[in-house]
Amino acid sequence: MSVRVRFAPSPTGNLHVGSARTAIFNWLFARHHGGTFVLRIEDTDQERNRPEYTRSILDGMRWLGLDWDEGPEAGGDHGPYFQSERLPLYREALARLRREGRAYPCFCSPERLEAVRQEQLAAKANPRYDGTCRSLSAAEAQARIDAGERYALRIRIEHDEPVTWEDRGKGTITFAPEMLDDLVIAKSDGFPTYNFAVVVDDVGMAITHVIRGEDHISNTPKQILIYRALGAPLPEFAHIPMILGADRSKMSKRHGATSVVEYEKAGFLAEAFFNFMTLLGWSPPDDSREIYSQQELVRLFTLDRVVAHGAIFDAEKLKWMNLQYIKALPPDDLYRRSMPFLEAIPGFPGPYGPAALRELVGLFRERMNTLAEITRHAEYFFQEPEAYDEKGLKNALKTPDLPAVVDALAARLATVEPFTHDPIEAAVRAVAEGRGIGAGKVIHPARLALSGRTEGPGLFELMAVLGRDRCVARLRAFLDSRPWESIQS
């Protein structure tokens, strides 16, 4: 049997991390088995759907490298791939079920249904439809319809049969008969319910495996009843664990960014995010490794290694993993990907050409958990320091005769040729030796004067990128402003 899976997001918001993980698992399963990955847009929520959300979902999936074989912008033989375009298919299926006596109109008002529900709850019974309209004759039902009464359509089920299935993620799951009822498959406005539309779509698209979050387990017995009514073969179901925040509650905005677009904007690499998300709820055969290429994950991914418990979204672990991917990027690729974040720095590009900017980005290769951090890390390359770190100033005062040391360094650097790492280092160490002090007593004040900070990339590399003229000018400006005096007073 050829594997066919689907990812069916609703365009009522951006691509959520939980939905992205579901898409990744489906995509990996399809690619592992040489099957088909279908993208279907469930856009029947007319009040909340937005075209920009559809675009965001498509863009987010492409960012993650999740290409789809059938769906929007790809076409296919099982379309349409927007639910809003499939209404005739739903109506045809509803009409067939009614003709066959497998569905019947229900004229019960919402008020009556709620009253029955409250009575059942008070009696500590499982709330379900009491079957009031189930026994109406076809003629009586039609007469009420002809009279203009509003009605929903319910599926007719056998009330003495449990629903059981073998779940690829959870094992055997059974819903007892008392937990089931004649569920509504079309609302009074004629629109199909979610569970009915999903089944009609999955049958029409020949879906063989339904891989989704465990929050859909309660929908599965309802959908199985609809499959049976339609006389369609069941797909295999696999319910995957929820993604949890650090406090083990369901992932939400209070745990940080929850949409894929936010992580992209924050400077996470798509391949790092893909790797991280795959390991949320799936265990690789070699659990001593954490970094995998997409191709390796395709080869290794099987449903039997999906874990049963919730997966903790560890934001710090994601940052660590992203750093590993950043460090492994080729220089040109790192420069290209960093460019949107560099361009956000006021004063960009300053006096730097492409070659110098590549060197600049390289200075922060091992210091950036995300590419967006370079905006903050590198701003002093494009703007003069407006202030100097107070702790750094206190430390600079430990350098004997600080003004003389800074003055000597500025004078020495003005003559360095070529202005590259090794000659710069030699000049700095020569100043320290000439003053009879350790190199650190020159290096730390110099870093502070040039960047306003106490931390950053190697000083000699920093100076080489900043350039001779700017280094000398900033050392002189540091001397002229004498910021250490505010600390002494």
C-alpha positions in Angstrom: 0.0 0.0 0.0 1.3 3.4 -1.0 1.5 5.8 2.0 -0.5 9.0 1.8 -0.6 11.4 4.7 -1.9 14.9 5.1 -1.4 18.0 7.1 -4.5 20.1 7.4 -4.0 23.5 9.1 -6.7 26.1 9.6 -5.8 29.6 8.5 -7.0 31.3 11.6 -3.5 32.2 12.7 0.2 31.7 11.9 1.8 28.2 11.8 1.9 27.2 15.5 4.9 25.2 16.8 2.5 22.3 17.6 1.1 22.3 14.1 4.6 22.6 12.7 5.7 19.5 14.6 2.7 17.6 13.3 3.6 18.7 9.8 7.2 17.6 10.3 6.2 14.1 11.6 3.8 13.6 8.6 6.4 14.8 6.1 9.1 12.6 7.6 6.8 9.5 7.6 5.9 10.1 3.9 9.4 10.7 2.8 10.7 7.6 4.8 8.2 5.4 3.0 8.5 7.1 -0.4 4.8 8.2 0.0 2.8 11.3 -0.7 2.5 14.3 1.6 -0.7 16.2 1.1 -1.4 19.8 2.3 -5.0 20.6 2.8 -6.3 24.0 4.1 -9.3 23.8 6.4 -10.7 27.2 5.7 -14.4 26.9 6.6 -14.3 29.2 9.6 -15.4 32.2 7.7 -15.2 34.6 10.7 -11.6 33.8 11.6 -9.9 32.8 8.4 -7.5 35.3 6.8 -5.7 35.0 3.5 -2.5 36.3 5.1 -2.6 33.4 7.5 -2.8 31.0 4.6 0.3 32.7 3.1 2.0 32.6 6.5 1.4 28.8 6.8 2.7 28.1 3.3 5.8 30.3 3.8 6.4 28.7 7.2 6.3 25.2 5.8 8.7 26.2 2.9 11.0 27.8 5.5 11.1 24.5 7.3 11.8 22.6 4.0 8.5 20.8 4.1 7.6 20.5 0.4 4.2 19.0 -0.4 3.3 16.7 -3.2 -0.3 17.7 -3.5 -2.0 20.8 -2.3 -2.2 24.6 -2.8 0.2 25.8 -5.5 1.2 22.2 -6.2 -2.1 20.8 -7.6 -2.9 17.1 -7.6 -5.5 14.6 -8.6 -7.5 14.7 -5.3 -8.4 18.4 -5.1 -9.7 20.9 -4.4 -7.3 21.3 -1.5 -9.2 24.1 0.2 -12.2 23.0 2.2 -14.1 26.0 1.2 -14.0 24.7 -2.4 -15.2 21.2 -1.4 -18.7 22.1 -0.2 -20.4 20.2 -3.2 -18.5 17.1 -2.1 -19.8 17.3 1.4 -23.4 18.0 0.3 -23.2 15.0 -2.0 -22.0 12.7 0.8 -24.7 14.1 3.2 -27.4 13.5 0.7 -26.3 9.9 0.1 -26.3 9.1 3.8 -29.8 10.5 4.2 -31.0 8.5 1.2 -29.6 5.4 2.7 -31.2 6.1 6.0 -27.8 6.4 7.7 -28.5 10.0 8.6 -31.6 11.8 9.8 -32.8 15.4 10.4 -32.9 16.7 13.9 -35.2 19.6 14.7 -34.2 19.9 18.4 -33.5 23.5 19.3 -30.2 24.5 21.1 -32.2 25.4 24.1 -33.8 21.9 24.3 -30.5 20.2 23.8 -28.9 22.2 26.6 -31.7 21.4 28.9 -31.4 17.7 28.2 -27.6 18.0 28.8 -28.1 19.6 32.2 -30.6 16.9 33.2 -28.1 14.2 32.3 -25.3 15.9 34.1 -27.5 16.3 37.2 -28.2 12.6 37.1 -24.4 12.0 36.7 -25.0 10.4 33.3 -22.7 10.9 30.3 -24.2 13.8 28.2 -25.4 12.7 24.8 -28.3 13.1 22.4 -31.5 11.5 23.7 -32.7 10.4 20.2 -35.9 12.5 20.1 -35.8 12.9 16.3 -34.3 9.5 15.6 -37.7 7.8 15.3 -39.4 10.4 13.1 -40.8 8.9 9.9 -39.3 10.1 6.6 -42.7 11.6 5.7 -43.0 13.5 9.0 -39.5 14.8 8.8 -40.0 16.0 5.3 -43.2 17.7 6.2 -41.4 19.7 8.9 -38.7 20.6 6.5 -41.2 21.7 3.9 -42.8 23.8 6.7 -39.5 25.7 7.0 -38.3 24.3 10.3 -34.6 24.5 10.8 -32.8 21.2 11.3 -29.4 19.7 11.7 -28.4 16.3 10.3 -27.3 13.5 12.6 -25.7 10.2 11.8 -27.5 7.1 12.9 -25.3 4.7 14.9 -25.7 1.4 16.7 -25.7 2.3 20.4 -24.5 -1.1 21.7 -21.2 -1.2 19.9 -17.9 0.2 21.3 -15.5 1.9 19.0 -12.0 0.4 19.2 -8.8 1.0 17.1 -5.2 0.2 17.3 -3.4 3.5 17.6 0.2 3.7 16.2 1.0 6.1 18.9 -1.1 5.1 21.9 -1.8 1.4 21.5 -5.4 0.0 21.8 -8.0 2.7 22.5 -11.7 1.9 23.2 -14.7 4.2 23.6 -17.6 2.5 25.3 -21.1 2.7 23.8 -22.4 5.1 26.5 -19.7 7.6 25.4 -21.1 7.7 21.8 -24.2 9.3 20.3 -25.9 10.2 17.1 -23.5 13.1 16.3 -24.3 16.0 14.2 -22.7 15.9 10.8 -24.3 19.0 9.3 -25.4 22.1 11.1 -28.7 23.9 10.6 -27.1 26.3 8.1 -26.3 23.3 5.9 -22.5 23.4 6.5 -20.8 20.1 7.5 -19.3 19.8 10.9 -15.6 19.5 11.4 -15.5 15.8 11.9 -17.7 15.1 8.9 -15.7 17.3 6.5 -12.4 15.8 7.7 -13.6 12.2 7.0 -15.0 13.1 3.6 -11.7 14.8 2.7 -9.5 12.0 4.0 -11.6 9.4 2.1 -11.5 11.5 -1.1 -7.8 12.1 -0.8 -7.1 8.4 -0.1 -5.3 9.2 3.1 -3.8 6.0 4.6 -2.4 7.3 7.8 -3.7 10.1 10.0 -0.9 11.4 12.2 -2.0 14.2 14.6 -1.8 15.5 18.1 -3.3 13.5 21.0 -5.9 16.3 21.6 -7.7 14.8 18.6 -8.2 11.4 20.3 -11.7 12.3 21.3 -12.6 13.1 17.7 -11.4 9.7 16.4 -14.4 7.6 17.5 -16.7 10.1 16.0 -14.8 10.0 12.7 -14.6 6.2 12.8 -18.4 6.1 13.0 -18.6 8.4 9.9 -16.1 6.2 8.0 -18.4 3.2 8.8 -21.5 5.1 7.6 -19.8 6.1 4.4 -18.6 2.5 3.9 -15.0 3.7 3.6 -11.9 1.9 4.8 -10.3 3.3 7.9 -6.9 4.8 7.8 -4.3 4.0 10.5 -4.4 6.5 13.3 -1.3 7.7 15.2 -1.7 10.3 17.9 1.4 12.1 19.0 2.2 13.7 22.3 1.4 17.3 23.1 4.2 19.9 23.3 4.5 21.3 26.8 6.1 24.3 28.3 8.8 24.1 30.9 6.1 23.9 33.7 4.6 20.9 31.9 1.4 22.8 31.0 0.2 23.0 27.4 2.5 25.2 25.3 1.2 28.8 25.1 2.3 32.3 24.5 3.4 32.7 28.1 6.1 30.1 27.4 7.6 32.3 24.7 7.1 32.5 20.9 4.5 29.9 19.7 4.4 30.5 15.9 7.0 29.5 13.4 7.3 32.9 11.9 8.4 34.3 15.3 11.3 31.9 15.4 12.3 32.7 11.9 12.2 36.5 12.7 14.3 35.8 15.8 17.1 34.4 13.7 16.8 30.7 14.2 18.0 28.6 11.4 15.3 26.4 9.7 17.4 23.3 9.8 18.1 23.8 13.5 14.4 24.3 14.2 13.5 21.3 12.2 16.1 19.1 14.1 14.8 20.4 17.4 11.1 19.9 16.6 11.7 16.4 15.4 13.2 15.4 18.7 10.1 16.7 20.6 8.2 13.5 21.0 10.4 11.3 18.9 13.4 9.3 20.0 16.2 8.5 17.6 17.9 5.1 17.7 21.1 6.6 18.9 20.0 8.8 21.8 23.6 10.0 22.4 23.3 12.2 19.4 21.3 15.4 19.0 22.3 16.9 15.7 20.9 15.3 12.6 20.6 16.4 9.0 17.1 16.3 7.4 18.2 13.4 5.2 19.3 11.4 8.3 15.9 12.1 10.0 14.1 10.9 6.9 16.0 7.7 7.0 15.6 7.1 10.7 12.0 8.2 11.3 9.5 5.6 12.3 6.2 5.9 14.3 7.2 3.2 16.8 9.8 5.6 18.2 7.3 8.3 18.9 7.1 8.6 22.7 3.9 8.4 24.6 4.4 11.2 27.1 4.3 15.0 26.5 7.4 16.7 25.1 9.0 19.6 26.9 9.8 22.6 24.7 13.1 23.7 26.1 13.9 27.2 24.7 17.5 27.1 26.0 18.1 23.8 24.3 16.8 25.2 21.1 19.2 28.1 21.4 22.1 25.7 22.1 21.2 23.7 19.0 20.9 26.8 16.9 24.3 27.9 17.9 25.7 24.5 16.8 24.2 25.0 13.4 25.4 28.6 13.2 29.0 27.5 14.0 28.8 24.9 11.2 27.7 27.4 8.5 30.2 28.2 5.7 31.3 31.8 5.9 29.4 33.0 2.9 26.2 31.3 4.0 26.5 32.8 7.5 27.1 36.3 6.0 24.1 35.9 3.7 21.7 34.8 6.4 23.0 37.4 8.8 22.5 40.3 6.4 18.8 41.1 7.2 19.8 41.4 10.9 22.9 43.5 10.1 20.8 45.8 8.0 18.6 46.6 11.0 21.6 48.3 12.8 21.4 52.1 12.5 24.4 53.3 10.5 24.7 50.2 8.4 26.7 49.6 6.3 29.1 52.3 7.5 32.5 52.3 5.9 32.5 48.5 5.3 32.4 46.7 2.0 31.2 43.1 1.5 34.6 41.6 2.5 34.8 43.5 5.7 31.2 42.7 6.6 31.9 39.0 6.1 34.8 39.3 8.5 32.6 41.2 10.9 29.9 38.5 10.9 32.6 35.9 11.4 33.7 37.5 14.7 30.4 36.5 16.2 30.0 33.0 14.8 30.5 31.3 18.2 28.7 34.0 20.2 25.3 34.1 18.6 22.5 31.7 19.8 20.4 33.3 17.1 21.3 35.4 14.1 19.2 38.3 15.4 21.7 38.7 18.3 24.2 40.2 15.8 22.0 43.3 15.7 22.9 43.9 19.4 26.4 42.4 19.3 27.7 44.4 16.4 26.1 47.8 16.8 29.3 49.5 17.9 30.9 48.8 14.5 28.4 51.2 13.0 27.9 53.7 15.9 30.3 55.4 18.2 30.0 54.2 21.8 27.6 56.5 23.6 28.6 55.2 27.1 31.1 52.9 28.7 30.3 50.0 30.9 30.7 51.0 34.5 32.2 47.7 35.6 34.7 48.0 32.8 35.7 51.5 33.9 36.3 50.2 37.4 38.5 47.5 36.0 40.3 49.9 33.7 41.3 52.0 36.7 43.5 49.0 37.8 45.8 49.8 34.8 48.6 52.0 36.2 48.6 55.5 34.6 45.6 54.6 32.4 45.7 57.8 30.2 49.3 57.3 29.4 48.7 53.7 28.4 45.8 54.6 26.1 47.7 57.4 24.6 50.7 55.2 23.9 48.5 52.5 22.3 46.8 55.1 20.0 50.2 56.4 18.9 51.5 52.9 18.3 48.4 51.7 16.4 48.6 54.8 14.1 51.9 53.3 12.6 50.8 49.7 12.3 51.1 48.4 8.7 49.3 46.2 7.6 46.5 46.7 10.0 45.8 43.0 10.5 45.6 40.6 13.4 49.3 39.7 14.0 50.8 43.3 13.6 48.0 44.6 15.8 48.7 42.0 18.5 52.4 42.8 18.4 51.7 46.5 18.8 49.4 45.9 21.8 51.9 43.6 23.5 54.8 46.0 22.8 52.9 48.8 24.6 52.3 46.5 27.6 56.0 45.5 27.7 57.1 49.1 27.3 55.0 50.1 30.3 56.1 47.1 32.3 52.5 45.8 32.8 50.7 42.6 31.7 49.0 42.6 28.3 45.6 42.4 30.0 46.1 45.8 31.5 46.2 47.2 27.9 43.7 44.8 26.3 40.8 45.4 28.7 40.8 49.3 28.6 41.3 49.1 24.8 38.2 47.0 24.3 36.2 49.3 26.5 37.3 52.4 24.6 36.6 50.8 21.2 33.2 49.2 22.0 32.0 50.6 25.3 31.8 47.0 26.5 33.7 44.5 28.5 32.9 41.4 26.3 33.0 40.6 22.7 35.1 38.9 20.1 38.9 38.7 20.2 40.3 42.3 20.5 42.8 42.0 17.7 40.2 40.6 15.3 37.8 43.3 16.4 40.4 46.0 15.7 41.3 44.7 12.3 37.7 44.9 11.2 37.1 48.3 12.8 40.1 49.7 11.0 43.1 51.8 12.0 41.5 55.2 11.7 38.4 54.4 13.8 40.5 52.5 16.4 42.8 55.5 16.9 39.9 58.0 16.9 38.0 56.1 19.5 41.0 55.7 21.8 41.5 59.5 21.5 37.8 60.1 22.2 38.1 57.9 25.3 41.0 60.0 26.5 39.3 63.3 25.8 36.1 62.3 27.6 37.9 60.8 30.6 34.8 58.7 31.6 36.8 57.0 34.4 36.7 60.2 36.4 33.0 59.8 37.1 33.9 56.4 38.7 36.7 57.9 40.8 34.4 60.7 42.1 
